[in-house]
């Protein structure tokens, strides 16, 4: 999997920890081989350019995606009014990536069948050759050296070595200075064609998309984490917090727990919540770096008893005071020690019954 905003690589089937997510960044991870339909930047669907289609690719192996579209306004889709477009991506052993957009099938009111096509292909090195065909005929492409030239020209391609996704910050603001750098991209712009008739095929020779592993940097032998345990102060009725000693040469740690794999743990502790009271649990822990892993060590711990085990159930309360929405007196008896009752903010509540 790849971080959409940086291109950093992550191993799948894992729970990621220590993920850098500043205020501007919603974590978005893209699967290897993904094909993503896109449109031009807009603030309202009325601003979408219906005469242009955009697809972003993360080529790997052989993958496909069927795009669907309709008028977006009515229920005509229930009666078959819509179009589908099969899109395929394949990388062979000669490092040639072939991207194929098959003719669209179907129709709906307002459908524009004459469209230009733009491709965004994620790479880590500049390809050696680009070949484009529309309806089986070659299209002559011109290489340009800047994004400005790419936007102005037709039938062009551009190798963007340092994309910056921060394109819409307020001019003159501090946020405008933030650089959202991600992996290189190959941009390809193709002319208008009848997309219900003509397939579009782009072959990329010398294709390479191999982001460096920025998580595994250190090398050297890894010892099994020592003093791995859940201390008494880290043991509660519904939470357990394993801790361990720092391991030399380790970039991060991994824990297997309840058939889940927790990875990229930078700290020497990790809190597990939502557990059952008075229940034994086992955690498997190891260290990781670029050379591999340490041996596993097992941490066994049992949660404490329920502190509200003997609390009286079924208590119902009412008050004459006006309550803050969602924070009525029931919060005093809901068996959640973190909750509290609160009268309406900014209003004098006393005296009350």
C-alpha positions in Angstrom: 0.0 0.0 0.0 1.1 3.6 -0.7 0.5 6.8 1.1 -1.3 8.9 -1.5 0.2 12.2 -0.4 3.8 11.0 0.0 4.2 7.8 -2.0 5.6 6.1 1.1 5.2 2.3 1.1 3.4 0.3 3.8 2.9 -3.4 4.2 -0.8 -4.5 4.0 -2.9 -6.5 6.5 -1.5 -4.4 9.3 -2.5 -1.7 11.8 -0.1 1.2 11.2 1.1 3.3 14.1 3.1 6.6 14.3 1.5 7.7 11.1 2.4 11.3 10.3 -0.9 13.1 9.8 -0.8 16.9 10.2 -4.1 18.9 10.1 -4.1 19.1 6.3 -3.6 15.4 5.7 -6.4 12.9 5.8 -4.7 9.4 5.8 -5.3 7.9 2.4 -3.6 4.6 1.4 -3.7 3.3 -2.1 -3.4 -0.4 -3.0 -0.7 -1.5 -5.4 -2.2 -1.8 -8.9 -5.0 0.7 -8.2 -6.8 2.6 -11.0 -8.5 5.8 -9.8 -11.0 7.8 -11.9 -10.7 11.5 -11.4 -12.1 14.8 -12.6 -10.7 18.4 -12.8 -10.5 20.3 -9.5 -13.9 21.8 -8.6 -16.0 23.2 -5.8 -19.3 22.0 -7.3 -20.3 19.2 -9.7 -21.5 21.8 -12.2 -17.8 22.8 -12.6 -16.8 19.3 -13.8 -15.5 19.3 -17.3 -17.6 16.6 -19.0 -15.4 16.7 -22.1 -12.3 15.4 -20.2 -11.6 12.2 -18.3 -8.7 11.6 -15.9 -7.3 8.4 -14.5 -4.5 7.9 -12.0 -2.6 4.6 -12.1 -0.4 2.7 -9.6 0.7 0.0 -12.1 1.7 -3.4 -10.7 1.1 -6.8 -12.2 -2.3 -7.0 -14.0 -5.3 -5.2 -12.6 -8.6 -3.9 -14.0 -11.4 -1.6 -13.0 -14.8 -0.9 -14.4 -15.8 2.7 -14.2 -19.5 3.6 -14.0 -21.2 6.9 -14.7 -24.7 8.3 -15.1 -26.4 11.7 -15.1 -26.0 12.1 -11.3 -29.4 13.7 -11.0 -32.2 11.4 -11.7 -33.2 7.8 -11.0 -32.8 6.8 -14.7 -29.9 4.5 -13.6 -32.7 2.1 -12.4 -33.7 1.7 -16.0 -30.2 1.0 -17.3 -29.3 4.6 -18.2 -25.6 4.7 -17.5 -22.2 3.9 -19.0 -19.4 1.5 -18.0 -15.8 1.7 -19.1 -13.3 -1.2 -18.6 -9.8 0.1 -17.7 -6.8 -2.3 -17.5 -3.2 -1.9 -16.3 -0.5 -4.5 -16.9 3.3 -4.5 -16.2 5.3 -7.2 -17.9 8.7 -8.7 -17.1 10.3 -6.2 -19.5 9.1 -3.3 -17.4 6.6 -2.2 -19.9 3.4 -0.8 -18.4 0.4 -1.0 -20.7 -2.6 1.1 -19.8 -5.8 0.4 -21.8 -9.1 2.2 -21.7 -11.7 0.2 -23.6 -14.6 1.8 -25.4 -17.4 2.9 -23.1 -20.7 1.0 -23.2 -24.2 2.4 -22.5 -25.8 5.9 -22.6 -27.7 8.4 -20.5 -29.2 11.9 -21.0 -26.4 14.4 -21.2 -23.6 11.9 -21.8 -20.7 13.4 -23.8 -19.0 10.8 -25.9 -16.3 13.1 -27.3 -13.7 13.4 -24.6 -10.0 14.1 -24.1 -8.1 11.8 -21.8 -5.4 12.5 -19.2 -3.4 9.9 -17.4 -1.5 10.3 -14.2 1.0 7.4 -13.7 2.9 7.1 -10.5 6.6 6.2 -11.0 10.0 6.5 -9.3 12.1 7.0 -12.4 11.7 8.7 -15.8 10.4 6.2 -18.4 12.5 5.7 -21.5 9.6 5.8 -24.1 5.9 6.6 -24.3 3.7 5.2 -27.1 0.0 6.2 -27.3 -2.6 4.8 -29.6 -6.2 5.8 -30.1 -8.5 3.5 -32.1 -5.3 1.5 -33.1 -3.6 4.6 -34.6 -0.5 6.1 -33.1 -0.7 9.5 -31.6 2.4 11.7 -31.7 3.2 13.0 -28.3 5.5 15.9 -27.4 7.5 15.9 -24.3 7.4 19.1 -22.3 9.6 20.2 -19.4 7.2 22.1 -17.1 3.7 21.8 -15.7 2.8 25.2 -17.3 3.7 23.8 -20.8 1.8 20.6 -20.1 -1.3 22.5 -19.3 -1.1 24.6 -22.4 -0.3 21.9 -24.9 -2.3 19.0 -26.4 -0.9 15.5 -27.2 1.9 16.0 -24.6 3.6 14.2 -21.7 5.5 15.5 -18.8 7.7 13.7 -16.2 7.0 15.6 -13.0 10.0 14.7 -10.7 8.8 16.6 -7.7 5.0 16.9 -7.5 3.7 19.4 -4.9 0.0 18.7 -4.1 -0.4 22.0 -2.3 -2.1 23.8 -5.2 -5.1 25.5 -3.6 -3.7 27.3 -0.5 -4.8 30.9 0.1 -2.3 33.2 -1.6 0.1 34.8 0.8 -0.9 32.5 3.7 1.5 30.5 5.9 -0.1 27.3 4.5 1.0 28.3 1.0 4.5 27.6 2.2 3.7 24.0 3.1 5.2 21.6 0.5 3.1 18.4 0.0 5.8 16.4 -1.9 5.1 13.0 -3.2 6.7 10.5 -5.6 7.4 11.4 -9.2 4.5 11.1 -11.8 4.2 10.8 -15.5 1.5 12.9 -16.9 0.0 12.1 -20.4 -2.5 14.3 -22.3 -4.4 12.8 -25.2 -6.7 14.4 -27.8 -10.5 14.3 -28.0 -12.0 11.1 -29.4 -15.3 9.2 -29.4 -14.8 7.1 -26.3 -17.7 4.7 -27.3 -15.8 3.7 -30.4 -12.1 4.1 -29.9 -9.9 2.3 -27.3 -7.0 4.3 -25.8 -3.8 2.4 -25.2 -0.6 3.9 -23.7 2.6 1.9 -23.4 5.3 3.0 -21.0 8.7 1.5 -21.6 11.2 1.6 -18.8 8.5 1.8 -16.2 9.6 1.7 -12.6 7.6 2.3 -9.4 9.6 1.2 -6.4 9.3 3.7 -3.6 12.2 3.4 -1.1 11.3 1.9 2.3 11.6 4.9 4.5 10.4 3.0 7.6 13.3 0.5 7.6 16.6 2.5 7.7 18.8 0.9 10.4 20.9 -2.2 10.0 22.5 -4.7 12.4 21.5 -7.6 14.6 18.3 -7.3 16.6 17.9 -8.8 20.0 14.6 -9.9 21.5 13.0 -7.0 23.4 13.8 -7.3 27.1 11.7 -6.5 30.2 8.6 -7.0 28.0 5.6 -6.9 30.3 2.4 -5.1 31.5 3.3 -3.3 34.8 0.7 -3.0 37.5 0.2 0.7 36.8 -0.5 -0.1 33.1 -3.1 -2.8 33.9 -6.8 -1.7 34.2 -10.1 -3.4 33.9 -10.6 -2.6 30.2 -7.1 -1.6 29.0 -3.6 -3.1 29.0 -0.4 -1.2 28.1 2.6 -3.5 27.3 6.0 -1.9 27.6 9.6 -3.0 26.9 13.2 -1.9 26.7 14.5 -0.1 23.7 16.3 -2.5 21.3 19.5 -1.3 19.7 19.3 -1.0 15.8 15.5 -1.2 15.9 13.5 1.1 13.6 10.2 0.1 15.1 8.4 -2.7 16.9 5.5 -5.1 16.0 2.9 -6.7 18.1 0.5 -9.6 17.2 -2.6 -9.5 19.3 -6.1 -11.1 18.7 -5.2 -12.0 15.1 -4.3 -8.4 14.3 -0.8 -7.3 13.3 0.3 -3.9 14.8 3.4 -2.4 13.1 5.6 0.7 12.9 5.4 1.2 16.7 8.0 3.8 17.4 7.6 4.0 21.1 8.3 1.3 23.7 4.7 1.1 24.8 1.3 0.6 23.1 -2.1 1.0 24.7 -4.8 -1.6 24.0 -8.4 -0.6 24.8 -11.8 -2.1 24.7 -10.8 -5.3 26.5 -12.9 -7.4 28.8 -12.5 -7.3 32.6 -10.8 -10.2 34.4 -9.6 -11.7 31.1 -6.2 -13.1 30.3 -4.5 -11.8 27.1 -1.3 -12.6 25.3 0.8 -10.3 23.1 3.7 -11.3 20.8 6.4 -8.6 20.4 9.4 -8.2 18.1 11.8 -5.5 16.8 12.3 -4.7 13.1 14.8 -3.0 10.9 16.0 -3.1 7.3 17.8 -6.4 7.9 14.8 -8.2 9.3 13.3 -9.0 12.7 14.2 -10.1 16.2 12.8 -13.3 17.7 9.3 -13.0 19.1 8.7 -12.6 22.9 5.3 -13.2 24.5 3.7 -10.9 27.1 0.9 -12.4 29.2 -1.4 -10.2 31.3 -4.8 -10.2 32.8 -7.2 -7.3 33.1 -8.4 -6.1 36.5 -11.9 -6.7 37.9 -14.7 -4.4 36.9 -14.6 -1.4 39.3 -18.4 -1.1 38.9 -19.1 -4.8 39.4 -21.4 -4.1 42.3 -22.9 -0.9 41.2 -26.7 -0.8 41.2 -28.3 -1.2 37.8 -31.5 0.3 36.5 -31.3 3.7 38.3 -33.3 6.4 36.5 -32.9 10.1 37.3 -34.8 13.2 36.4 -34.1 16.9 37.2 -36.0 20.1 37.1 -33.0 21.9 35.8 -32.5 22.3 32.0 -29.8 19.9 30.8 -27.1 20.4 28.2 -28.0 18.4 25.1 -26.7 14.9 25.3 -25.4 15.4 28.9 -28.5 14.7 31.0 -28.5 12.9 34.4 -28.5 9.5 32.8 -24.8 10.1 32.3 -24.4 9.6 36.1 -25.7 6.0 35.8 -24.4 4.8 32.5 -21.4 2.8 33.9 -18.9 5.0 32.1 -16.7 6.7 34.6 -15.5 9.2 32.0 -19.0 10.6 31.5 -20.7 13.4 33.6 -24.1 15.2 33.9 -24.1 18.9 33.0 -26.9 21.5 33.2 -27.4 23.8 30.3 -24.3 25.9 29.6 -24.5 29.5 30.5 -27.8 29.2 32.4 -28.2 29.4 36.2 -29.4 26.0 37.3 -29.7 26.3 41.1 -31.8 25.6 43.0 -33.2 22.5 41.4 -34.7 19.1 42.2 
